[in-house]
């Protein structure tokens, strides 16, 4: 069996860095959420790759399934908040959010 942990590690770092770059430099809230998704997908890939390298793929798959459930809940909540902000301010630009009171 070939072990491609080095290639997987480089891919994980690349995906997480792209997600972090998108999260930090995006002005649109939807793009920020996409950056968050990229970062969590990189972490998911890291768990699967580490489980494959250690020979404990079943444990890593279990952790990843749990992480996906938590990720879906957090993204759904974030999208609901973004929709309310869009409805109130008529913009998704993060720079235009100055007053966050009720």
Secondary structure, 3 states (H helix, E strand, C coil): CCCCHHHHHHHHHHHHHHHHHHHHHCCEHHHHHHHHHHHHHHHHHHHHHHHHHHCCHHHHHHHHHHHHHHHHHHHHHHHHHHHHHHHHHCCCEHHHCCCCCC
